[in-house]
């Protein structure tokens, strides 16, 4: 879904990323940041959001916030009932019946309103990182489980958790704790599987304008901006195409090899065809941070 032709969310695979000419830096060499960077391929109004395949559509009504609700049978999964804790309800979730990959542990799925985000397998351990389990707040908001660095954050900053897109776990980033005249809007998944990244929202409204949220491109924060309301409403998304050079940005005569280094040989004056990384494991030899649950077609 996040490699659709829909200009709101169109983007290349995070495994095939070239340098965008409007970005101040080259594409991040850490593969988990690449999905952020590829937002340059999307319509500017939607670069803060990210289409995922993490949210499940069931084809039946859900009542996860009702303590007496039990869902219909789902092949390959076992329903784990919800429970009360500290006076508020923690809804149930599905757990795979099959044993997970060696070296991985299952992260329980969770609910954001009536949207269910499918669970996934994460690596058991990660050097210099701690896993923080997810949990519900008393108002039903879910704080996502995430990897958090063990090092102290820069002074005045805090860690903005990463997220699961259904295929890849995307690391978070440090953001300021406070920003004068702005407040932070927390990230969330909607029922269509769109992950809306957290962003800074001005405290003061600007009459006749719509705020286009900023976003993190893997290297730096790309600021949001005010757009004329009528211009925003009249935007022709169906006919929008990226600016010329949206997939370029390479310096003349410069081609990066599969390791992200300048390639010394070949025809450097042509558009690069080499990938920055061929496989996720090319970067550090480690397995992916997370993998999806795959239920066989013949599961009963």
Order of alpha helices (4+ residues) and beta strands (2+ residues): alpha-beta-beta-beta-beta-beta-beta-beta-beta-beta-beta-beta-beta-beta-beta-beta-beta-beta-beta-beta-beta-beta-beta-beta-beta-beta-beta-alpha-beta
